[in-house]
Amino acid sequence: MIADAESQKHSFDSMILPNYTMDDIEMPTLRAYRQRFLLRHENHPWNDLDDMMFLTKIGAYQVNREDGSEGFTRGGIMMLGKTESITDQVCVPLYFVDYQEKLSSDPMLRWTDRIYPDGTWEANLFQFFYKTYRKLSQLLPTPFMLKGIDRQEETTAHIALREALANCLIHCNYAQIGNILVVGRNSSIMMRNPGCMLISIDEFYAGSHSICRNPTLQKLFMFLGYGEKAGSGADIIRKGWDDNNWPMPVLTERVQPEETLMTLVITSSNSSKVSPENIKMSPETDGMSPENAQTSPETNVVSPEMSPENVQTSQKIIELIRNNKNITMQEMANVLGLNKRSVARNIKKLQEHGLIRRVGANKNGYWEISA
């Protein structure tokens, strides 16, 4: 709390790093950033500036008027820098970004694709954002739209997905142990970042109120059109999912360690159930405990006595538990658009059929998907 309060005066990402130079900037990334800036702001006067002046204007390089010091900001290096410059002890030694794609039913495959700092690319936030978004956008079962007579490939779901990913990177506590993890599956997307939010979950969903942990990063993303300051991020994300009749994205927080998770459930019209491969997960990479990590294809089996509506609801409950074992019945109800009593009835059926069980007390326990 003290650190977050101090961050509002001198944020972690706005600190000037000593002895950092243009050699720490990854030039292809800077070229790509400037090109995207140009496409969005075609007649902007900053497009005519040299690189150093441009970096100063966007907040990647800063002059401290109090003591006269100047240099690259931590946020600027995280966004546009080289991997070794970012992970240096002076900058963000705990920095690690990770995208895992899990689309296979083969239990021997921990992931079907992965994006992480493996030495083949410069793992700054700009590169990670666009590499990961391209992968995630392919998971969206959304058709194209017509704008007049022109085919429009991008939908509100794509806009929502970009906003959610940008928010995950902007609001992360990079000074805390842990790492950014994004997991893409056929039926859901999970985004996890270290640190709890500086506003309540209710305030987030209400919108129009935002406190940013990393204002420099937010500024850098805003110039590209993402992470707006007006507190409208939740509205954008919710609209994208509402337009497709998908369950409302659920945001949860954990403590010890502090982390924030957003789960975006994707249900397409030609997919009426959660497939077995999406029930499985790896405890090492999903941040879950080993107890609920190994489940079998039978986990997706439900009783023929249950109605199709209850079957679908039960499968969604299993999906929510798989993504967050600490989720409450009220949070499930909010996501599914049901009352708590209906959720409780479905959970009771799942427990009776041995598909899920409650471990520990109602208040401090967690859910487990049974093998």
Summary of the structure (lengths in Angstrom):
residues: 371
radius of gyration: 21.7
end to end distance: 40.0
largest distance: 73.8
contacts: 1140
relative contact order: 0.10
helix: 41%
strand: 16%
